[in-house]
Amino acid sequence: MNSIEATLIEVQKEPHLQLLEFQIASQKLSVINIANQESLEIGKSYRLHIQPTDITIVKEQKTIQTTANQLVGVVKVIEPSSLLCSVIIEIENQTLEALILKEYCDTIELKEGEEIIILININGVTLC
């Protein structure tokens, strides 16, 4: 599982639900929190978990559908296997691993050193 550090910048509350907005350097990430922790502090850094299978990689902005979490990163390492590729991505001096189908990796011609956009479902991020 991936872990990334981010600063809490906004909390929107409803009964039994919070929408948390985090900042990772110049980029933003939204999280739905059903734990409803009252002790969260604006301006404090938190660790966020993201499953490698909850990350989608796209190369062009025009292919993106509406997703709250769109982060720009650079492909550092691609490790292919027969079915999947493990893709190590650097985002604002932090790294995440994405697991994508090898066929998709080949189709989009993903290369190390390339700038990409990663999409993360708002439900795919959890607060540590």
Summary of the structure (lengths in Angstrom):
residues: 128
radius of gyration: 15.2
end to end distance: 11.6
largest distance: 45.9
contacts: 373
relative contact order: 0.26
helix: 12%
strand: 59%
